[in-house]
Amino acid sequence: MKKQQGNGSGKFEIGHHDMGGWVRFKPGQQNVPDDLPVYLSNCMTSWFRQRPHLRIRFVVPIQQDGNTVELHAWYDAHMFPAIQGPQPVKQG
């Protein structure tokens, strides 16, 4: 992986893709910092903190040329958030 230098060129985004039962965290571009696994882990932690009804089952690092480039996390839903269903209509 190449290091980026100077003038904000080191910025990058990590996307998450919820696949229903598992979620994938990966950068949106190829030029990423050497400590990408730390950013992936931080992003994954933040994602699960925002969804307390999900429980991580296990995480698998995806590697390319010996470097972690993605994290895949499988989860259980042990509680479902309340949804607003149809409401009764008043008669009369």
Biopython code that builds the backbone (N, CA, C, O; Angstrom):
import numpy as np
from Bio.PDB.StructureBuilder import StructureBuilder

atoms = [
    (1, "MET", "N", (0.835, -1.170, 0.000)),
    (1, "MET", "CA", (0.000, 0.000, 0.000)),
    (1, "MET", "C", (0.885, 1.240, 0.000)),
    (1, "MET", "O", (1.906, 1.287, 0.686)),
    (2, "LYS", "N", (0.497, 2.208, -0.749)),
    (2, "LYS", "CA", (1.279, 3.427, -0.845)),
    (2, "LYS", "C", (0.805, 4.458, 0.167)),
    (2, "LYS", "O", (-0.394, 4.613, 0.403)),
    (3, "LYS", "N", (1.758, 5.157, 0.759)),
    (3, "LYS", "CA", (1.422, 6.250, 1.655)),
    (3, "LYS", "C", (1.120, 7.496, 0.846)),
    (3, "LYS", "O", (1.785, 7.791, -0.147)),
    (4, "GLN", "N", (0.108, 8.217, 1.288)),
    (4, "GLN", "CA", (-0.216, 9.470, 0.642)),
    (4, "GLN", "C", (0.403, 10.595, 1.452)),
    (4, "GLN", "O", (0.554, 10.484, 2.668)),
    (5, "GLN", "N", (0.754, 11.656, 0.789)),
    (5, "GLN", "CA", (1.419, 12.743, 1.491)),
    (5, "GLN", "C", (0.844, 14.081, 1.087)),
    (5, "GLN", "O", (0.435, 14.294, -0.055)),
    (6, "GLY", "N", (0.825, 14.991, 2.074)),
    (6, "GLY", "CA", (0.599, 16.413, 1.858)),
    (6, "GLY", "C", (-0.760, 16.868, 1.388)),
    (6, "GLY", "O", (-1.444, 16.169, 0.640)),
    (7, "ASN", "N", (-1.140, 18.040, 1.832)),
    (7, "ASN", "CA", (-2.258, 18.821, 1.356)),
    (7, "ASN", "C", (-3.588, 18.072, 1.331)),
    (7, "ASN", "O", (-4.368, 18.215, 0.389)),
    (8, "GLY", "N", (-3.844, 17.279, 2.361)),
    (8, "GLY", "CA", (-5.120, 16.587, 2.462)),
    (8, "GLY", "C", (-5.278, 15.394, 1.542)),
    (8, "GLY", "O", (-6.360, 14.811, 1.470)),
    (9, "SER", "N", (-4.230, 15.022, 0.843)),
    (9, "SER", "CA", (-4.352, 13.905, -0.098)),
    (9, "SER", "C", (-4.453, 12.565, 0.618)),
    (9, "SER", "O", (-4.719, 11.544, -0.017)),
    (10, "GLY", "N", (-4.245, 12.554, 1.932)),
    (10, "GLY", "CA", (-4.331, 11.316, 2.695)),
    (10, "GLY", "C", (-5.749, 10.952, 3.095)),
    (10, "GLY", "O", (-5.951, 9.929, 3.750)),
    (11, "LYS", "N", (-6.734, 11.753, 2.724)),
    (11, "LYS", "CA", (-8.114, 11.464, 3.090)),
    (11, "LYS", "C", (-8.655, 10.305, 2.254)),
    (11, "LYS", "O", (-8.364, 10.177, 1.065)),
    (12, "PHE", "N", (-9.449, 9.469, 2.916)),
    (12, "PHE", "CA", (-10.096, 8.363, 2.222)),
    (12, "PHE", "C", (-11.357, 8.007, 2.994)),
    (12, "PHE", "O", (-11.512, 8.389, 4.154)),
    (13, "GLU", "N", (-12.243, 7.287, 2.359)),
    (13, "GLU", "CA", (-13.499, 6.888, 2.983)),
    (13, "GLU", "C", (-13.568, 5.376, 3.110)),
    (13, "GLU", "O", (-13.046, 4.636, 2.277)),
    (14, "ILE", "N", (-14.226, 4.940, 4.174)),
    (14, "ILE", "CA", (-14.489, 3.523, 4.356)),
    (14, "ILE", "C", (-15.994, 3.339, 4.262)),
    (14, "ILE", "O", (-16.756, 3.964, 4.999)),
    (15, "GLY", "N", (-16.406, 2.484, 3.359)),
    (15, "GLY", "CA", (-17.828, 2.214, 3.181)),
    (15, "GLY", "C", (-18.235, 0.950, 3.899)),
    (15, "GLY", "O", (-17.418, 0.060, 4.136)),
    (16, "HIS", "N", (-19.503, 0.880, 4.242)),
    (16, "HIS", "CA", (-20.040, -0.353, 4.815)),
    (16, "HIS", "C", (-21.225, -0.789, 3.968)),
    (16, "HIS", "O", (-21.999, 0.031, 3.473)),
    (17, "HIS", "N", (-21.343, -2.078, 3.820)),
    (17, "HIS", "CA", (-22.387, -2.661, 2.995)),
    (17, "HIS", "C", (-23.067, -3.760, 3.805)),
    (17, "HIS", "O", (-22.507, -4.841, 3.991)),
    (18, "ASP", "N", (-24.279, -3.478, 4.287)),
    (18, "ASP", "CA", (-25.018, -4.456, 5.082)),
    (18, "ASP", "C", (-25.672, -5.454, 4.133)),
    (18, "ASP", "O", (-26.501, -5.084, 3.301)),
    (19, "MET", "N", (-25.294, -6.705, 4.264)),
    (19, "MET", "CA", (-25.770, -7.754, 3.374)),
    (19, "MET", "C", (-26.878, -8.595, 4.024)),
    (19, "MET", "O", (-27.241, -9.646, 3.495)),
    (20, "GLY", "N", (-27.406, -8.153, 5.143)),
    (20, "GLY", "CA", (-28.451, -8.894, 5.842)),
    (20, "GLY", "C", (-27.903, -10.120, 6.537)),
    (20, "GLY", "O", (-27.939, -11.216, 5.976)),
    (21, "GLY", "N", (-27.399, -9.960, 7.738)),
    (21, "GLY", "CA", (-26.767, -11.058, 8.473)),
    (21, "GLY", "C", (-25.264, -10.918, 8.534)),
    (21, "GLY", "O", (-24.615, -11.505, 9.400)),
    (22, "TRP", "N", (-24.710, -10.149, 7.627)),
    (22, "TRP", "CA", (-23.284, -9.824, 7.680)),
    (22, "TRP", "C", (-23.065, -8.475, 7.020)),
    (22, "TRP", "O", (-23.843, -8.040, 6.170)),
    (23, "VAL", "N", (-21.995, -7.831, 7.429)),
    (23, "VAL", "CA", (-21.687, -6.495, 6.925)),
    (23, "VAL", "C", (-20.227, -6.457, 6.489)),
    (23, "VAL", "O", (-19.361, -7.097, 7.086)),
    (24, "ARG", "N", (-19.986, -5.701, 5.451)),
    (24, "ARG", "CA", (-18.648, -5.630, 4.839)),
    (24, "ARG", "C", (-18.131, -4.200, 4.966)),
    (24, "ARG", "O", (-18.842, -3.252, 4.631)),
    (25, "PHE", "N", (-16.896, -4.039, 5.448)),
    (25, "PHE", "CA", (-16.250, -2.734, 5.578)),
    (25, "PHE", "C", (-15.044, -2.702, 4.649)),
    (25, "PHE", "O", (-14.154, -3.546, 4.752)),
    (26, "LYS", "N", (-15.015, -1.728, 3.742)),
    (26, "LYS", "CA", (-13.898, -1.641, 2.807)),
    (26, "LYS", "C", (-13.686, -0.191, 2.394)),
    (26, "LYS", "O", (-14.631, 0.598, 2.381)),
    (27, "PRO", "N", (-12.451, 0.160, 2.056)),
    (27, "PRO", "CA", (-12.187, 1.531, 1.605)),
    (27, "PRO", "C", (-12.768, 1.766, 0.216)),
    (27, "PRO", "O", (-12.933, 0.836, -0.572)),
    (28, "GLY", "N", (-13.074, 3.030, -0.066)),
    (28, "GLY", "CA", (-13.654, 3.370, -1.346)),
    (28, "GLY", "C", (-12.635, 3.614, -2.439)),
    (28, "GLY", "O", (-13.013, 3.909, -3.573)),
    (29, "GLN", "N", (-11.364, 3.500, -2.132)),
    (29, "GLN", "CA", (-10.326, 3.741, -3.128)),
    (29, "GLN", "C", (-9.144, 2.817, -2.882)),
    (29, "GLN", "O", (-9.096, 2.125, -1.865)),
    (30, "GLN", "N", (-8.213, 2.803, -3.784)),
    (30, "GLN", "CA", (-7.073, 1.889, -3.695)),
    (30, "GLN", "C", (-5.929, 2.421, -2.843)),
    (30, "GLN", "O", (-5.292, 1.645, -2.131)),
    (31, "ASN", "N", (-5.650, 3.719, -2.891)),
    (31, "ASN", "CA", (-4.531, 4.289, -2.143)),
    (31, "ASN", "C", (-4.960, 4.573, -0.711)),
    (31, "ASN", "O", (-5.628, 5.569, -0.433)),
    (32, "VAL", "N", (-4.568, 3.689, 0.186)),
    (32, "VAL", "CA", (-4.962, 3.782, 1.587)),
    (32, "VAL", "C", (-3.719, 3.740, 2.468)),
    (32, "VAL", "O", (-2.658, 3.304, 2.020)),
    (33, "PRO", "N", (-3.841, 4.191, 3.726)),
    (33, "PRO", "CA", (-2.667, 4.196, 4.615)),
    (33, "PRO", "C", (-2.275, 2.783, 5.044)),
    (33, "PRO", "O", (-3.059, 1.840, 4.937)),
    (34, "ASP", "N", (-1.057, 2.666, 5.524)),
    (34, "ASP", "CA", (-0.557, 1.365, 5.979)),
    (34, "ASP", "C", (-1.334, 0.833, 7.177)),
    (34, "ASP", "O", (-1.421, -0.379, 7.373)),
    (35, "ASP", "N", (-1.901, 1.736, 7.981)),
    (35, "ASP", "CA", (-2.645, 1.295, 9.158)),
    (35, "ASP", "C", (-4.146, 1.170, 8.864)),
    (35, "ASP", "O", (-4.970, 1.411, 9.747)),
    (36, "LEU", "N", (-4.498, 0.802, 7.649)),
    (36, "LEU", "CA", (-5.897, 0.622, 7.248)),
    (36, "LEU", "C", (-6.663, -0.305, 8.196)),
    (36, "LEU", "O", (-7.816, -0.005, 8.508)),
    (37, "PRO", "N", (-6.081, -1.423, 8.674)),
    (37, "PRO", "CA", (-6.850, -2.291, 9.568)),
    (37, "PRO", "C", (-7.374, -1.566, 10.809)),
    (37, "PRO", "O", (-8.454, -1.894, 11.301)),
    (38, "VAL", "N", (-6.637, -0.601, 11.313)),
    (38, "VAL", "CA", (-7.092, 0.165, 12.475)),
    (38, "VAL", "C", (-8.326, 0.980, 12.109)),
    (38, "VAL", "O", (-9.284, 1.032, 12.879)),
    (39, "TYR", "N", (-8.311, 1.612, 10.948)),
    (39, "TYR", "CA", (-9.459, 2.395, 10.498)),
    (39, "TYR", "C", (-10.664, 1.498, 10.234)),
    (39, "TYR", "O", (-11.790, 1.866, 10.569)),
    (40, "LEU", "N", (-10.446, 0.337, 9.644)),
    (40, "LEU", "CA", (-11.534, -0.611, 9.404)),
    (40, "LEU", "C", (-12.168, -1.049, 10.720)),
    (40, "LEU", "O", (-13.392, -1.095, 10.842)),
    (41, "SER", "N", (-11.340, -1.365, 11.693)),
    (41, "SER", "CA", (-11.827, -1.796, 12.993)),
    (41, "SER", "C", (-12.619, -0.691, 13.680)),
    (41, "SER", "O", (-13.667, -0.949, 14.273)),
    (42, "ASN", "N", (-12.120, 0.536, 13.601)),
    (42, "ASN", "CA", (-12.800, 1.677, 14.214)),
    (42, "ASN", "C", (-14.157, 1.907, 13.554)),
    (42, "ASN", "O", (-15.142, 2.176, 14.242)),
    (43, "CYS", "N", (-14.215, 1.805, 12.248)),
    (43, "CYS", "CA", (-15.457, 1.975, 11.509)),
    (43, "CYS", "C", (-16.461, 0.881, 11.885)),
    (43, "CYS", "O", (-17.644, 1.160, 12.079)),
    (44, "MET", "N", (-15.991, -0.347, 11.986)),
    (44, "MET", "CA", (-16.855, -1.454, 12.355)),
    (44, "MET", "C", (-17.407, -1.265, 13.773)),
    (44, "MET", "O", (-18.595, -1.482, 14.009)),
    (45, "THR", "N", (-16.561, -0.869, 14.701)),
    (45, "THR", "CA", (-16.985, -0.627, 16.076)),
    (45, "THR", "C", (-18.052, 0.450, 16.147)),
    (45, "THR", "O", (-19.055, 0.300, 16.846)),
    (46, "SER", "N", (-17.833, 1.527, 15.425)),
    (46, "SER", "CA", (-18.800, 2.622, 15.390)),
    (46, "SER", "C", (-20.136, 2.155, 14.812)),
    (46, "SER", "O", (-21.194, 2.507, 15.332)),
    (47, "TRP", "N", (-20.090, 1.373, 13.752)),
    (47, "TRP", "CA", (-21.305, 0.874, 13.103)),
    (47, "TRP", "C", (-22.130, 0.035, 14.068)),
    (47, "TRP", "O", (-23.349, 0.190, 14.143)),
    (48, "PHE", "N", (-21.465, -0.860, 14.811)),
    (48, "PHE", "CA", (-22.188, -1.707, 15.759)),
    (48, "PHE", "C", (-22.672, -0.925, 16.980)),
    (48, "PHE", "O", (-23.706, -1.270, 17.554)),
    (49, "ARG", "N", (-21.963, 0.098, 17.380)),
    (49, "ARG", "CA", (-22.440, 0.938, 18.498)),
    (49, "ARG", "C", (-23.736, 1.650, 18.133)),
    (49, "ARG", "O", (-24.579, 1.890, 18.996)),
    (50, "GLN", "N", (-23.894, 1.983, 16.875)),
    (50, "GLN", "CA", (-25.113, 2.650, 16.419)),
    (50, "GLN", "C", (-26.270, 1.669, 16.253)),
    (50, "GLN", "O", (-27.405, 2.085, 16.019)),
    (51, "ARG", "N", (-26.001, 0.403, 16.371)),
    (51, "ARG", "CA", (-27.022, -0.642, 16.214)),
    (51, "ARG", "C", (-26.941, -1.621, 17.387)),
    (51, "ARG", "O", (-26.507, -2.760, 17.218)),
    (52, "PRO", "N", (-27.361, -1.176, 18.578)),
    (52, "PRO", "CA", (-27.210, -2.027, 19.770)),
    (52, "PRO", "C", (-28.044, -3.304, 19.731)),
    (52, "PRO", "O", (-27.806, -4.208, 20.532)),
    (53, "HIS", "N", (-29.010, -3.401, 18.827)),
    (53, "HIS", "CA", (-29.817, -4.615, 18.718)),
    (53, "HIS", "C", (-29.097, -5.729, 17.960)),
    (53, "HIS", "O", (-29.605, -6.847, 17.884)),
    (54, "LEU", "N", (-27.921, -5.439, 17.397)),
    (54, "LEU", "CA", (-27.132, -6.450, 16.687)),
    (54, "LEU", "C", (-25.985, -6.923, 17.569)),
    (54, "LEU", "O", (-25.412, -6.145, 18.332)),
    (55, "ARG", "N", (-25.659, -8.201, 17.457)),
    (55, "ARG", "CA", (-24.554, -8.776, 18.232)),
    (55, "ARG", "C", (-23.595, -9.454, 17.267)),
    (55, "ARG", "O", (-24.003, -10.300, 16.471)),
    (56, "ILE", "N", (-22.332, -9.089, 17.338)),
    (56, "ILE", "CA", (-21.314, -9.659, 16.449)),
    (56, "ILE", "C", (-21.141, -11.141, 16.758)),
    (56, "ILE", "O", (-20.965, -11.533, 17.912)),
    (57, "ARG", "N", (-21.194, -11.944, 15.725)),
    (57, "ARG", "CA", (-20.935, -13.383, 15.875)),
    (57, "ARG", "C", (-19.453, -13.657, 15.646)),
    (57, "ARG", "O", (-18.804, -14.286, 16.483)),
    (58, "PHE", "N", (-18.907, -13.189, 14.515)),
    (58, "PHE", "CA", (-17.467, -13.277, 14.271)),
    (58, "PHE", "C", (-17.071, -12.331, 13.143)),
    (58, "PHE", "O", (-17.909, -11.877, 12.364)),
    (59, "VAL", "N", (-15.784, -12.047, 13.077)),
    (59, "VAL", "CA", (-15.224, -11.117, 12.088)),
    (59, "VAL", "C", (-14.104, -11.823, 11.347)),
    (59, "VAL", "O", (-13.307, -12.541, 11.949)),
    (60, "VAL", "N", (-14.047, -11.616, 10.034)),
    (60, "VAL", "CA", (-12.997, -12.214, 9.206)),
    (60, "VAL", "C", (-12.267, -11.089, 8.467)),
    (60, "VAL", "O", (-12.900, -10.299, 7.766)),
    (61, "PRO", "N", (-10.944, -11.013, 8.619)),
    (61, "PRO", "CA", (-10.186, -10.041, 7.824)),
    (61, "PRO", "C", (-9.936, -10.608, 6.426)),
    (61, "PRO", "O", (-9.561, -11.772, 6.279)),
    (62, "ILE", "N", (-10.145, -9.785, 5.413)),
    (62, "ILE", "CA", (-9.867, -10.179, 4.034)),
    (62, "ILE", "C", (-8.522, -9.581, 3.667)),
    (62, "ILE", "O", (-8.314, -8.375, 3.802)),
    (63, "GLN", "N", (-7.614, -10.420, 3.206)),
    (63, "GLN", "CA", (-6.253, -9.964, 2.926)),
    (63, "GLN", "C", (-5.918, -10.049, 1.450)),
    (63, "GLN", "O", (-6.423, -10.892, 0.708)),
    (64, "GLN", "N", (-5.039, -9.132, 1.060)),
    (64, "GLN", "CA", (-4.518, -9.111, -0.303)),
    (64, "GLN", "C", (-3.031, -8.817, -0.197)),
    (64, "GLN", "O", (-2.644, -7.794, 0.369)),
    (65, "ASP", "N", (-2.207, -9.682, -0.723)),
    (65, "ASP", "CA", (-0.749, -9.551, -0.645)),
    (65, "ASP", "C", (-0.268, -9.381, 0.795)),
    (65, "ASP", "O", (0.682, -8.641, 1.051)),
    (66, "GLY", "N", (-0.921, -10.067, 1.734)),
    (66, "GLY", "CA", (-0.511, -10.019, 3.134)),
    (66, "GLY", "C", (-1.027, -8.815, 3.904)),
    (66, "GLY", "O", (-0.701, -8.661, 5.081)),
    (67, "ASN", "N", (-1.818, -7.960, 3.278)),
    (67, "ASN", "CA", (-2.361, -6.771, 3.941)),
    (67, "ASN", "C", (-3.873, -6.913, 4.091)),
    (67, "ASN", "O", (-4.554, -7.370, 3.173)),
    (68, "THR", "N", (-4.390, -6.520, 5.245)),
    (68, "THR", "CA", (-5.835, -6.534, 5.453)),
    (68, "THR", "C", (-6.454, -5.402, 4.655)),
    (68, "THR", "O", (-6.079, -4.242, 4.821)),
    (69, "VAL", "N", (-7.408, -5.736, 3.782)),
    (69, "VAL", "CA", (-8.029, -4.731, 2.911)),
    (69, "VAL", "C", (-9.527, -4.581, 3.167)),
    (69, "VAL", "O", (-10.130, -3.607, 2.717)),
    (70, "GLU", "N", (-10.139, -5.528, 3.881)),
    (70, "GLU", "CA", (-11.559, -5.468, 4.215)),
    (70, "GLU", "C", (-11.787, -6.209, 5.522)),
    (70, "GLU", "O", (-10.969, -7.033, 5.933)),
    (71, "LEU", "N", (-12.913, -5.906, 6.174)),
    (71, "LEU", "CA", (-13.390, -6.698, 7.300)),
    (71, "LEU", "C", (-14.810, -7.134, 6.982)),
    (71, "LEU", "O", (-15.628, -6.330, 6.534)),
    (72, "HIS", "N", (-15.102, -8.413, 7.215)),
    (72, "HIS", "CA", (-16.458, -8.927, 7.076)),
    (72, "HIS", "C", (-16.898, -9.369, 8.461)),
    (72, "HIS", "O", (-16.194, -10.129, 9.126)),
    (73, "ALA", "N", (-18.059, -8.899, 8.899)),
    (73, "ALA", "CA", (-18.560, -9.221, 10.237)),
    (73, "ALA", "C", (-19.953, -9.827, 10.128)),
    (73, "ALA", "O", (-20.853, -9.231, 9.536)),
    (74, "TRP", "N", (-20.125, -11.018, 10.702)),
    (74, "TRP", "CA", (-21.429, -11.662, 10.757)),
    (74, "TRP", "C", (-22.053, -11.313, 12.093)),
    (74, "TRP", "O", (-21.358, -11.193, 13.103)),
    (75, "TYR", "N", (-23.369, -11.150, 12.094)),
    (75, "TYR", "CA", (-24.033, -10.731, 13.324)),
    (75, "TYR", "C", (-25.373, -11.438, 13.507)),
    (75, "TYR", "O", (-25.962, -11.971, 12.567)),
    (76, "ASP", "N", (-25.829, -11.416, 14.764)),
    (76, "ASP", "CA", (-27.155, -11.904, 15.131)),
    (76, "ASP", "C", (-27.996, -10.700, 15.523)),
    (76, "ASP", "O", (-27.482, -9.728, 16.076)),
    (77, "ALA", "N", (-29.271, -10.768, 15.238)),
    (77, "ALA", "CA", (-30.207, -9.755, 15.702)),
    (77, "ALA", "C", (-30.957, -10.361, 16.881)),
    (77, "ALA", "O", (-31.869, -11.165, 16.685)),
    (78, "HIS", "N", (-30.585, -9.985, 18.104)),
    (78, "HIS", "CA", (-31.216, -10.577, 19.282)),
    (78, "HIS", "C", (-32.407, -9.770, 19.756)),
    (78, "HIS", "O", (-33.131, -10.202, 20.653)),
    (79, "MET", "N", (-32.623, -8.594, 19.161)),
    (79, "MET", "CA", (-33.782, -7.785, 19.477)),
    (79, "MET", "C", (-34.065, -6.916, 18.258)),
    (79, "MET", "O", (-33.145, -6.322, 17.694)),
    (80, "PHE", "N", (-35.283, -6.838, 17.863)),
    (80, "PHE", "CA", (-35.628, -6.042, 16.693)),
    (80, "PHE", "C", (-36.214, -4.712, 17.134)),
    (80, "PHE", "O", (-37.006, -4.672, 18.075)),
    (81, "PRO", "N", (-35.840, -3.619, 16.472)),
    (81, "PRO", "CA", (-36.382, -2.321, 16.853)),
    (81, "PRO", "C", (-37.882, -2.265, 16.562)),
    (81, "PRO", "O", (-38.373, -2.892, 15.623)),
    (82, "ALA", "N", (-38.595, -1.501, 17.387)),
    (82, "ALA", "CA", (-40.036, -1.354, 17.201)),
    (82, "ALA", "C", (-40.320, -0.623, 15.892)),
    (82, "ALA", "O", (-39.624, 0.322, 15.523)),
    (83, "ILE", "N", (-41.353, -1.082, 15.208)),
    (83, "ILE", "CA", (-41.762, -0.406, 13.976)),
    (83, "ILE", "C", (-43.178, 0.113, 14.153)),
    (83, "ILE", "O", (-43.964, -0.445, 14.920)),
    (84, "GLN", "N", (-43.489, 1.153, 13.459)),
    (84, "GLN", "CA", (-44.812, 1.753, 13.521)),
    (84, "GLN", "C", (-45.713, 1.027, 12.529)),
    (84, "GLN", "O", (-45.591, 1.226, 11.321)),
    (85, "GLY", "N", (-46.601, 0.201, 13.021)),
    (85, "GLY", "CA", (-47.502, -0.549, 12.166)),
    (85, "GLY", "C", (-48.787, 0.231, 11.911)),
    (85, "GLY", "O", (-48.903, 1.394, 12.295)),
    (86, "PRO", "N", (-49.732, -0.407, 11.272)),
    (86, "PRO", "CA", (-51.013, 0.260, 11.014)),
    (86, "PRO", "C", (-51.737, 0.572, 12.317)),
    (86, "PRO", "O", (-51.690, -0.210, 13.267)),
    (87, "GLN", "N", (-52.392, 1.693, 12.354)),
    (87, "GLN", "CA", (-53.117, 2.135, 13.532)),
    (87, "GLN", "C", (-54.618, 1.954, 13.311)),
    (87, "GLN", "O", (-55.100, 2.112, 12.189)),
    (88, "PRO", "N", (-55.363, 1.624, 14.374)),
    (88, "PRO", "CA", (-56.812, 1.479, 14.214)),
    (88, "PRO", "C", (-57.457, 2.822, 13.882)),
    (88, "PRO", "O", (-57.024, 3.875, 14.350)),
    (89, "VAL", "N", (-58.493, 2.753, 13.071)),
    (89, "VAL", "CA", (-59.216, 3.952, 12.663)),
    (89, "VAL", "C", (-60.435, 4.100, 13.566)),
    (89, "VAL", "O", (-61.168, 3.138, 13.793)),
    (90, "LYS", "N", (-60.649, 5.319, 14.082)),
    (90, "LYS", "CA", (-61.816, 5.559, 14.946)),
    (90, "LYS", "C", (-63.079, 5.540, 14.099)),
    (90, "LYS", "O", (-63.135, 6.149, 13.031)),
    (91, "GLN", "N", (-64.079, 4.843, 14.583)),
    (91, "GLN", "CA", (-65.373, 4.754, 13.912)),
    (91, "GLN", "C", (-66.342, 5.736, 14.554)),
    (91, "GLN", "O", (-66.332, 5.906, 15.773)),
    (92, "GLY", "N", (-67.151, 6.362, 13.776)),
    (92, "GLY", "CA", (-68.213, 7.169, 14.350)),
    (92, "GLY", "C", (-68.008, 8.578, 14.200)),
    (92, "GLY", "O", (-68.837, 9.373, 14.644)),
]
sb = StructureBuilder()
sb.init_structure("model")
sb.init_model(0)
sb.init_chain("A")
sb.init_seg("    ")
for serial, (resi, resn, name, xyz) in enumerate(atoms, 1):
    if name == "N":
        sb.init_residue(resn, " ", resi, " ")
    sb.init_atom(name, np.array(xyz, "f"), 0.0, 1.0, " ", f" {name:<3s}", serial, name[0])
structure = sb.get_structure()
